[in-house]
Amino acid sequence: MKIGIAVLLSCLVVCIRGLESQSHIKISNNGYQLLVVAVHDSVPDDPALLQKLKGVITKASKVLYTATRKRAYFQKVFFLLPNSWANKPEYKPSTSVSISGADIIFSAPRATRRSFSYTRSYAGCGQPGFHVQLLTDVLSNSHPLAQSTPEKYLVHEFATLRYGVFQEYPSPGENQFYFSTTFGRLDPVRCTVGLRGIIKNAQGFCLFTSIDPDTGEFPPGCAYIPYPYRAAGTASMMDHQYVREIQDFCDDDHTQGHYSHNVEPPNRHNRLCSHRSTWDVISNTPDFQGNANPPTTLSDSQLAPQFIIFRAPSRRRRRLAVILDSPKEFHKRLRLHQAVDHFLGDGFDDDTKVAIIHDDVTNGRGTRMRGRRSATVKSSLQNLHDSVDPSALPSRIRAGIEVLKKNNSTKEGMEFHLILISCNNQTVLEEGNIQKMVDFGITPHFYNCEENRMKNIEETIKQQGGLVEIKSHRSIFSALQRLSEKLHGDEKNLSVQLVNENLELAGEGTHQTYLPVDESLHGELVVRLHYTTAPPSVSVIAPNGSACGYTATNHKLRYIKISSFVTENEHGKWSVAITNKTPYHESIHLLVVLKSQSTEDEVPIRTNAWVKVFHEHSPPRVGVYAEVMYGGHPVVNANVSAHVYHRERKVASLALRDTGGGFDIMKHDGIYSNSFTEMDAHGIHYVEVTVKDSLNNLEIHKTYEIPIPTEQDKGKVTDNEGEPGHVPMPDYHTERVRLKHGLRRSTSTGQFHIDQRWDLVGNPDPYPPVRVIDLQIDGVDRKERRVTLSWTAPGSNLDTGTASSYEIRYQTNGTALVHEPTAAWLVTDDMIVGTSGGPRGAGQTEHVTVQFPPSLKWVAVMLRAVDENNNKGEFSNMMTTFFEL
């Protein structure tokens, strides 16, 4: 029974990963397993809510089964309840589960979280997202997103999370209507014309005869409202899914009487998915591609999920066995011990017990659990002698397992971690030892400071919820910071890393850095200076000119620690000055963290970074991403830089952008993106990310859902035949809060591998410009037939560099343009009557004005970028407009 629980927990841990990881939901024989549904601690204890969630997910399983044409359903669902909920015998204890990695999160509105329901996604069409964030009020029958069918809304959002398809109705702030070249008039933005409804404003119905011929728009306030039933057709789950007849995803079936996908509307799905139907995208995901999980007939009882309920512990009692296989070079060994000292000393509470194992285990030292700040732990880390026998490492691993087994306990919140740090290029993790850890509920973690991939073992560790880091010794602090973040999950008072820098100081040289401490930071500011030979002098000056307070020096581990509590009047520009007092060169590592003291409504701005390799392309494409968030609210206009390393060598530096173009699929969502294309070596790579901004142009965008008036407030809604209607889609308000003091953060990604799929010699220019996803029409001179287009410029290599030219195509039939863009007319140079001087550098905004032939009554437009070697990108999203109605 003990082993069974350990295996179950290890399966659950697979799903609870950091933001960089995609969900580990698995599908087998048509059933989705390991779906984790978490309840945020903002939701009061309510057993009735849990029962309602079970009912909604059970219904959603049937909805998903129908929508995927009998190919998928929810088979096993894990609930994670907060520790603020009362414990019950049927709740299983969970320590390794973190709400930040759940697949679906239910929360109550809160100032530090975005107060609307959405799915957080970053990688684009056909790619999984992070999680679904739902407010509990979507379970209400009157909520406009659910409208009596919360189970259909859940499937709607799950489809974005799992399959990378997107909404087919207008996003907030977008036009609700577009010009249809099929009908020769304005039409609502919708998936199929079979979705019937009315167009009205506060004054009454909006007729097509009321369209202004100059602006091409309906009168102010006109909105399209679908009927809650009477749709002609059954699609689409991504477009007003609550309509009674809707049960399918839009497809490309053009059989007479069937309402297929409409390629023309400029909705988010068409924009990001090259105007493909949602079912075309879904059926080509790994879940269903190649006839995987073919249609199967299941009964309602078979479609009912199995629910397993976990509850977060009130306390977390961590037991860490840290095994050090230290480098032979003294300076590397010193940095390793300095980093572990910081990791243990500043990253955990006093409930954490530690065993440091780096000597021959037969001498009995380090094989008992001690307090993380105990004299024994301190002495073990201060032992910098090269007395380690690499051949004894397997026995030290076994000793680590044994010391964790001795501390096994049934107390609430107990968790066990074996952390192996190996710098001698050895393959040391035996599969038998890993199995022992699984059996006893021990989570393994592995840091290797040499490029020594052990792919099978890496995957096994990850499957047990562990972290694998393969980075050079220069990034040991970054690797252990990532491990600290993983072990702490979503704990509110996790330290925030501001600076993590390696410095080289010449003899008697000085380095000075200015450090903006922004207003989201509250707590103890800690500056650690790690030196190699002789201690430098260091001064830390607060914005009011006073020197920073407490200073401690550890001469054995060779670091200086300065700390000061940051109060409200100490936000602003701090300065750190470091002077090498010797005539000799000195290698110094500077680390600045803030030990956060957060409240429920005051959280620090945090950063996280990750890399995604898109293997479906040849050669594969590498996307680099970083998020900058204030709780659930995005921080926009930040200056975010990514530095790519191969071993200890910097390969490239990239500016990450949140502009809504290229690899960045959504503007101002707090996720900054770019592509890495400058590969010059095979092997392990990783990325360090910095946020440096002192220009005071940063903003926190706090977005809230505007409450819909109640039925009593607004009167009964009816359609044009007097039948019951429904409330419109919700609207949103964004409050822009400017940061006064700039921003500084530092983080890093996990490793990624450049292998032989990248031909670094035979193809010197393997990447075309990235696809344009935000083509817009900025203005129309209908009399002169002039249209001004704008878009975010791609690069010559995906999202980097500058494209050489643009190929603009146009047609009078939008559907024909989408299906055969190269057969459409080409915009020639003599038709261009105005430009922004492009092509411009990647990430900048292009503007082009085109004068179309006088014979056209309307036009549909697409474009693509071309680089200097005539590599052509994919065609953009399509836009339409008219000259005559």
N, C-alpha and C positions, 0 to 999 in steps of 0.2 A: 504493500500500500504506500509505503514511503517513497519507493521508486516511482510509482505511478504519479504521485503528486508532483515529484520533481520534474518528470517529463512533461506533465501538463503545464507547469509553470514555465518551463523552457519554451514550450510552444507559444505561450502567451507573450513571452518576452520578445519573440521574433517580431511581433506586430508593434511593439512599443520601442520605436527607434527615434533618433534625433531627426530634426527637420530635413537634413540632407537626404535621408533615406526615404524611399518610396514604401508604400504599405506592403506588408508581407501577407496580405490576404491570399489564400490559396484556393484554387478551384480544382476539384477532383470529382469525376463522374457527375458533372453538372452542379455540384454543391459547393458554395463558398463557405470556407471554414476560416476560423481565426479572425472574424470581423469583431473589432473591439469598439464598443459603444461606452463612452465615459460620461458621467454626470459631474459637472463642475461644482466646486464647493460653494458657489454663489446660489445654488438651488437648495432650498430648505428640504429637510428630511420629509419625504412624502412617499410612503409605500404605494399609495394609489397611483402616483406618477410612474413608478416602476412597472406596475401592472399595465398601465396604459401604453408604455413604451413597448412592452412585450407584445401587446395586441397589435400595435401599429406595425412593428417589424414582422410579425406573423402575416399580416395582410400584405405588407410590402413584398414578402417572399413570393406570394402568388402573383402580384403585379409584375415583378421582375421576370418571373417564369413566362408569363404571357408576352411581355414586351420583347424578350429575347427569343421568342418563338420556340419555347420549351427547351431552352439551352442552359438556363442558369436559375438558381434560387439560393436563399440563405439557409445553410445547413446547420452551422454552429456559430453562436454569437456569444461573446464574452462581454459582460457588463462590468464596468469599474465604477464603484460608488466612492464618494469622498469620505474621509474619516469623520466628517461632521455628522454623518448619518449614523444612527444607532446600529450597533452590531447585532447580527442574528446568527443562529447556529448554521443556517444554510449558506451564509456568506463565507467564501474562502479567503484566507489572509493573502495579501499580495504586497510584496516589497519592491519587486523589480518593475512594476507597472507604473508608467508615468502618463498623466493625462495629455501631456504635450505630444505624445506619439500616437494617441488614439485615432481611429479612423473616422468616427462620428462623435462629436462632443455636443452635449446639451448644456446650455448655460442660461442664466438669468441676465437681464441687461445690467451692465456695470460700466462705470466711467472709464475704466482702463481697457475695456474690451469693445470691439465694434458691435454696436447694438442693432445688428440685423443678421439674418441668416445668409450664409454664402458657403461656397466651396473654395478652399485655398488651393490654387493651382499655379504652376510656373512653366512647365515644359512644353505646353502647346498641344496641338491636335494629336489624338491617339495616344497620349502619354498620361500616366496616372498623376494625380495631385497629391496634396499632403493630407488634408482631412476636411470633413464637412463640419462646419460650425453652425449649430441650430439653436435658436432661442426656444425655450419651452413653450412659448405661446403659439408656435406653429402647430402644436397638437390641438389647438382650439379649432373647432369647426368653423368659426367666423373669420379666421385669419385669411387675408387675401391670397397668401401663397398656397394655403392648403385648401380652403373652401370645402370643408367637409370630407376631404380625402388626403389626410396627412401622409398616408402610405404611398400615394402617388408622388407627392412632393419629395418624400425620402428617396424614391427610386430616381426621380429627376436629378437630385443632387448626387446620388451614388453614381449615376452614369458619368457625370463630370469627373468625380473622384477616380473611378476605376478605368473608364474607357477614354477619357480625354475628349468628350463631346461637350458642346456648350449651348447656352440658351439661344432659342430662336425667336424670342420676343425682344423688343428694344431694351437696352441697358439704360439705367437712369441717366438723364441728360442727353440721350440720343433721340433723333427724330423717330416718331412713331409711324411715319409714312415715307414711302420712297416712290420714285417714278417707275412704273412697270412698263417695260417695252412690249410685254405680251398683250396688255390691255390698252396701252396708250393713255394711261391716266395714273393718278396717284392711287396707291394701294397700301393697306396696312402691312407693317413688317410682321410676317408670320411664315410658318413653314409651308403650309399648303393653303390653297384658296378654298379648300373644303372646310376650313375653320371659320364658321359664320359668326357674324356679330353686327354691332351697330357702331356708328360714329356719332358722338354727341359731345356737347359742352353744357355749361350751366344754363344756357339759353334754350337748349333743345337739340334737335338732330342737325348734324352737319351734312349738307348735301354736296355732291360733286360740283354742282353749279355754283357753290359758294367759294370755290378755290380761286384765290387771287391770281390772275394770269401773269402778273409781274413777278411775284415772289414764289409762285407755285405752291403755296401753302393754304391749308384750311384756315378758317378764322381762329383767333386765339382760344386756347383751352380745349380744342377738339381732340378727343381721344377715342381710340378704338377699344371697344369692350366686347369680347366674345360672348356669345350665349353660353350659359352653363350647360346646355344640352342642345340637341338638334344639329350637331356638326355633321357634315357630309364627309365621311371617312373616319379613320381611327387613329390618325397621327396628328401631332407628334408628342411624345413624352417630354420633349425638350421645349415645348411651346404650349403654355397654358394647359398643363397636364391635368388640371382639375376638371376640365370639360368632360362630361359623363361618357361620351363615346370614345374618348381617346384612350388607347391601350397599347399602341405600337410606337416604334421609332420611325421617322420618315425614311422612305426608301426610294429606289429608282425604278420602281415598277410602273411602266407607262401604259398598262392595260386600260382599255376604255372603261371609265367608271371608277377607276382607282385614283386617288389623289396622292400624287408622288411629291418628292422633294422639290421645292421652288428654289432655284439657284440664284435668283435675282436679289432678294432683300439683303441689305447691308447689316445683318445681325452678326453677333459675335461668332456664332458657329461658322457661317459662311466666310467671314473674314479670316478666321484662324485655320479653317480646314479646307481652304481652296475650293469652297462652294460644293463640297461633297456632301452627300446625305449622311445623317447621323448613323443609319444602319450600315452604310458602306464603311464608315470608320470603325464602328463597333465590331462588325463581322471580320475585320482584318486585324483586330488586336490578338495578342497571343492566346487569350482565353478561347477564341473560336476559330482562329486561322487554321487552314489545312484540315478542316472538319474536326477540330478539337471540340470536345463536349457537344456531340451532335444532338439533335432533338430527341427527347425521350419522354414517354408518357408517365406522369406521376400523379398520385392522388392528393387531395388536400391534406390528408394526414401526413403524407410523405414530405409535403412542402413546408410543414410546420417546423421552425428551427428548434434546435436544442439550445437552451440558455444556461450559462454558467456564470455565477455572480461572484465577483471579487470586491473586496473593500480595502481601501488604502489604510495603512496602519496609522495609529495615533503618534507613534514614535518610530524612528528608524534606528536600529542598532546594527551598525555596520562592523563587520570583521574583515580585515584586510591582511592577506599574506602577500608581502611585497618581496619578490625574488629579484636580486640584482646580479646580473651577469655583466659586470662593469668593464668598460674599455681598458685596454692596456695603456693607452696614452694618458698621462696625468691630467692634462687640461680637459680632455673629454670626460674623464672619470669625475673630475671636480664638478663640471657642469651638471652631470647626471645627479650627483648627490645634492647639489644645491637645488635642483629642480624638485627632487623628491621631498626635500625638507620643506620647500614652499607648498607643494601639493598636500602634504600631511598637516603642516602647521597652520595653514590659513584656509584650508578647504573643507574642514569637517568640524562637527560639533564634538562635545566631550563624551558622547555615547559611543564614539568610534574607538575600536581597539585595533592595534597593529602588531604584526610580527615582521621584522626586517630579517631576511635570510640572504646573506651574501658571503658568508664564510663557510668553511667545511662544517657540515651539520653535526659531525661527531663531537665537536667541542661544546655542544649544548647551548651556544649563544644564539639568541634571536628566535628560538623555537617556541616561545610562549607569547601569548597576547599581552600587550601592554597598552597603557594610555598613549595616545598619539604624541603627546608632549613629554613623555616619560624620559628619565635619564638614560634608560636602556636604548630606546629608539634614537635618542639624540647621539648617544655614543656610537651606535651602529652606523649612523650616517656620517659621523666625523671620522670614521676609520677609512682613510683614503689610501691605505697601503695596497699595493698590487699583490695580494695574497690569495687571489682566487684561482682555483684550478678549474678551467673550463670543462674538463671531463667529469667534474662532480656536479654539473648543473642538473642532470636528470634526478640525482638523489636529492638535491635541494628542492626541486619541484615536488617530489614525493613528500618531503618534509613539510612543505607548504600545505599540501592537501591534508596531511595528518593533523597539523595544528588547527586547521579549520574544522576538521571532523571532531576534534576534542571539544571544540567550542559550540558544537551543534546544540541548538536549544529550540524549544517550542514557544519561547516568549514571542509576543507580538512584535513585529517589525524587525526580526532577525534576518540579516542577509549576509552572504558570504562571497567574497571576491578574491580570486588569485590573480595578482598582477605581476606578469613576467616582463622584465626589461632586459633585453639581450642585445649586447653590442659586440659580440664576437663572431657574428656571421655563422651561427650554428642552427641546424634544424633540430630542435630539442623537445618539442611537444609531442610526446608519444600518444598515439590514439588511445592506448589503454588508460593513460592518465586523464585524458579528456573524458572518457567514459566514466571514470571514478568521480570526476567533478559533476557530471550530469546526475549520477546516482545520488550524490549527497547534496544536490542543490547549490553547488558552487559555480559561480559565473567566472569564466576565465577571460582575461584581457591580456593583450600582447603588444608590446612596443619593441620594434626592431630598428636600431639606428644604423643598420647596414642594409644594402639592397639585396635581401635574401627572401624572395617570395616563397611561401609555402601555401600554394593556392588551396589545396584541399583542407589543410588545417585552418586557414583563414576563414573559409566558408563554414567549417564546423563551429569555430568560435562565435562567428556572427549568428549562427542559428541558435546558439545558447544565450544570445543577448549580449555577448561580449563585444569589446571594441578592439580592432586591430589597427595599429598605426605603424607605418613603415616610413620613417623620415630620418634625415641625417641628424647627427648629434646637435647641430646648431638649432634645431627645432624641438628639442626635448621639452622646453617649457610649453610650447604650443600643443604638443601631443598630450602632456599631462593635464593641461587646461581643458582639452576636449574630453579627456577621461573624467575629470572632475564634473564637468557639465553633464555628462552621461549618468554618472552615479547620483547626482543630485536631482536630475529630472527637472521638474517645474517648481522646485522649492523657491520660495519668494526671495530669500536672502542670499542667494547664490552670488558670489563675487562677480563684479563686472571688470573685464580686462580693458584698460585704456591704452597701455603701451606695452609692447613686447619687442624689444629692439636689441640687436647685436651691434656693438660699437667698437671701432678700432681707434684708439687714441694714441697719437704720436707723443713722444717724450715731452712732458710739461705742456701738453696740449689741453684745450678746454672744449667741451661740448655743451651747448645750451639748447634746451628745447622748451617751447611754450606749450602749455597743456590747458586747453579749455575744459573747465569742469562745469558741465551744463546743469540746468536747474532740475533735471530729473534725478540727480545723484544726491543721496542722503546716506551718511554713514562714515566709516573710517577709511580715509585715503592712506594707502600703503605704498611707499616707494622702496623697492628693493634693488640694490646695486650689487651685482655679482662680479667680483674681480678675480684675476688669475694669480698675480704675484704680490703687488703692494696695494694697500687700500688708497683710493683716491680721496680727494676732498669733495664734498657734495653739499649743495645748499638747495633747499626747496622753499620758495617764497610764495606766500599766499597773495591773492589779489589786493589785499589791504596793505601789502608791503611787509608784513610780519614774517619772520622765519618760522618754518614748520617745527613743531614741537619735539616729540620723543624720538630719540635716535639710539639704536642698538647696533653693535658690531659683533659678528661671530668670526673670530680670527681663524678658527680651525676650518670652518666651511667657507671662509673668505667672502662674506657679504656684509653689506651695511643696510639696515632697515630703518626707514624713517616713516612715522605715521602721524596723522593728525585727523581729528574729527571735523568733517565738513558741515558747517552750519549754513543757514539760509543766506547770510551776508558774505559767505566765502565762495559763492558761485562766481565764476569768471575765469580770467587768465592767470594760471599759476605758471611759475618758471622753475625749471630744474637745471642746475649748472653743475657739471662734473669736470674736475681738473685732475689730470695725471701729474702727481707730484714728483715722479721720477724722470730721469732723462731717457728712459727706455719705453719702447712700444708696449701698450697694454690692451688686452682684449677684455671688454666689459660687456655685461648683459644688463640692460635696464628693463625692469618690470614695474608697471604701475597698475594697481588694482584698487577698486573701491569695494569694501565689504558692505554690501547694501543693507540698509535697514528700511525695508519697504512697508507700506501700509496697504490696505485693500484697494485704496483709490490713488495711491502714489507708487509707481513702479519706475525703475530705471529704464532708459533706452538701452536695448540690447541688440547685438549683432550675431549673426550666424552665417556660415558660408559652406558651400558644397559644390561639387562638380558632378555633372551628368554626362556620360558618354552615350551618344546616339549611334548604336551599332547598326541600325537599319540603313544607314548611309555607307557608301564606299568611296573614299576611306571614311571611317567613323568620324563624327563631329563631336567636339568637346565644348560643352557649355559651362561657364563659370558663373556662379550665382552667390549673392550675399543679400541678406535681408537686414533692414534697419527698422526696428519696431519699438513703439512705446506701448507696451502691453499688446493689444490687438490692433493698434492704430499705426498706420505707416508714417515714417519720417521721410519727407520728400526733399528734393534739391540737395541731397548730400553728395559730397565729393568722395567717392568710393574707388579705391585702387586695389587691383589684384596683382600679386607678384608670383609668377610660376617658377618653381625650382625643380631642377633635376639633380638629385643628391645635394651638394652644397652650392651648386652653380645656379644663379638666376638666369632663366631662359627668356622670360618676357615679362613686361608690365602692361597691364590692361586697365583702361578706364571702364568701370561698370556703370551702366546707365539704366534709369527707370523712366524711359521715354515712350514706351509702348510700341517700339519698332524692332524688327529683327528677332533676336533671341529673347527680347523682353516683350512678353505677350500682353502686358497690361500696364498702362501708364499710371504712375503714382500709387502703386500698390505696396510700396516698401521693399520690393524685390528688385535688386539691381543686377544686370546681366550683361554678358558679352561672350564671344567665342574665342577659344584659344586655337590659333592656327600655325604658330611658329615652331612646330616640332623640328628638332634637329638631332634627337637621340632617342633610342628605344630605352625602355625601362620605367622605373617608378618616378612619378612626378607628384608634386603637391603644391598647394597654393596658400600663401599668406595674404590676408586682406586687411587693409587699414582704412579707417574713416577719419579723414582730417578735414575739418571745416571750421574756419574762423571768420568767414565772411558774413555770418549772421543772416543768411538767406534761407535757413532751414525752417521747415514747418512740419508740425504734427497735424495730420488730417484726421479729425475725429468725425466719423460718419454715424448718423443715427437714422433709424427708420421713423418717418413721420406717421403718427397714429392715424389710422383711417377712422372717420366719424362712425359712431355706432348707428345701427339701423334707425333708432329713435331720433338721432340728431339729423340725419340726412334724408329721412323719408324713405319709402319703399322704392327700391330700384326695379324698374321693369324694362322689358325690351319693347320693340316697336309694335308688338301685337298685344301688349299688356300682360305678358307672361312674366313670372318672376325672373329677375336678372341676378347680378352679383356685383360685389364691390369691385372697383378697379384695382390694378396692381399698385403696390405701395410706392410711395415716393421717399426720397432720402434727403437729409440735410447734412452738409459737411462743414464743420467748424474748423477753421484754419488757425492754429496756434503757433505763433512764431517763437523760435528759440532765440534767446537773447545772448547766449554766451558761446556759441559755436559748439563743436562736437568733436570728440576724439575717442576712437574705439579700435581694437585690434582683435582679430580672430584668425582661424585657419581652417582648411578643409582636410578631409581624409585624402588618402593617396589614390591616384589612378594610374593605369599602366598603358604605356604606348608600346604596342607589340608589332608583329610583322604585318598586321593589316594596314599599317601606315608605311607606304613606300617612300622613304625619306630621300631617295636618290633618283629613281626612275621618273618620278612625276614632280617637277619643281613647282607646279601651280595646281594642286589638287582640288582647291576649293573655289567655287563660283561665288558671286555675291549672294547674300542671303535674300530670301523672299520678302518683299514689301508687304506688310500686313495692315497698314493704316492709311491707304490711299483715301483721300477725301476730296470733295468738291468745295472749294472755299468761296467761289462766286461765279455767277453766270450773267453775262450780258446777252440776253435773249435776242435782241435786235441784231447785234453784230455776230451772233453765233460764237461768242467767246466764252471759254470755260477755264477757270483758274483751278489747277490741281495742286495739292500739297501732300507730302509724305515724309517719313523719316528716312534719311539717306542710308542705304546699306553700305558695306565696304567692298573692296575688290576681292577680299577673301572673307566670305561670310560677313561678319559684323566688324571687321577691322580694315583699315585702309580707306581708299577712295575709289569708287567705281569709275569706269572710263566713260560710259554713256548710258542712255536709257532708250529702250525700245517701247514706244507707246502704240497700242493697238486700239481700234474703235470699230464699232458695229452698231447697227440699228436694232439688232436682236440680241438681247443680253444672254439668252440661253445659248445661242450659237457662238457668241464670243467666249463663254466659259468653256465650251466643249472643244472649240477649235480656234484658239486665239491667234495662231500663226496664219490662219486663213483670212483673218480680218484685215481691214485697211490699216496701213502704217501711217502714223503721224510723221510727216516729212519736215525737214528743217524750215521750209518756207511757211509752215503752218504755226510755228512757234513765234509768238509775238511778244513774249515776256518770260524772263527766267530770273532766278535768284543768283545767277552766276555759277551754277553747278556744272558738273557734279560736285557736290560738297562732301566733306569728310563724313565718315560713318557717325550716325547719331544726330547729325544736324538736320534741320528742316529744309526740304527742297520746295520751291514754288515754280510752277510752269503754267503759262497761259497759252492755250491752244485756240486757234481760230478754225472752226470746222466749216465744211462746205455749206453754202446757203440752201442747198436742197434738203438738208436734214431737218426733220421735225423733232427728233430726239436722238440721243446717243448713249451708248454704253462704252466704258473705257476701262482698260487694264494696262499694266506696264510691267517691265522687268529690267533689271540692271545687267550691264555687260562690263566685264573687266578688260584689262589691256591685252589679254591673250584670247579674247573673244569667248571666254567662258560665260555662259548665260545663266542667270538665276531663274527660279521659277516665276511664273506670272503672279502678279499681286491679286489682292481682292478687287472686285469689280464695283464701279460706281456708275450710276445712271442719272441723267437729267433730261429736260425737254427744252425746246425752243418755241414750239407752238402746241397748244392744246387742241 
